[in-house]
Amino acid sequence: MPGLYLLAILLSAAGIAALDARFRLAWWHAPGRTAAAVAIGAAFFLAWDAVAIVQGVFVKGDSPLLLGIDLAPHLPLEEPVFLAFLSYLALVCFRGAQRLQGPRRSQEETA
């Protein structure tokens, strides 16, 4: 079923965005910084992919789950969407971990 992989990425991103909204971890805490961090992270990984494509390390497989739209040779449309999702997920996880450690640090400092 073409497009199922992209749909899975977008649904996963929606779930992470819901957690982000609920706990105000990234986008709902600092939208500008979050957008910049996600864009920089995705650009870094796209550059990494470009180097791997040129060296022949990264090749697009034949999957019926992909839409079939290539942005460049061996670079499907889903790849930058996934890389942006990966960067956003990492940021939300990092901020969540910071939030969990926050009260512990302050309790340790006062003891």
Secondary structure, 3 states (H helix, E strand, C coil): CCCHHHHHHHHHHHHHHHHHHHHCCCCCCCHHHHHHHHHHHHHHHHHHHHHHHHHCCCCCCCCCCCCCCEEECCEECHHHHHHHHHHHHHHHHHHHHHHHHHHHHHHHHHC
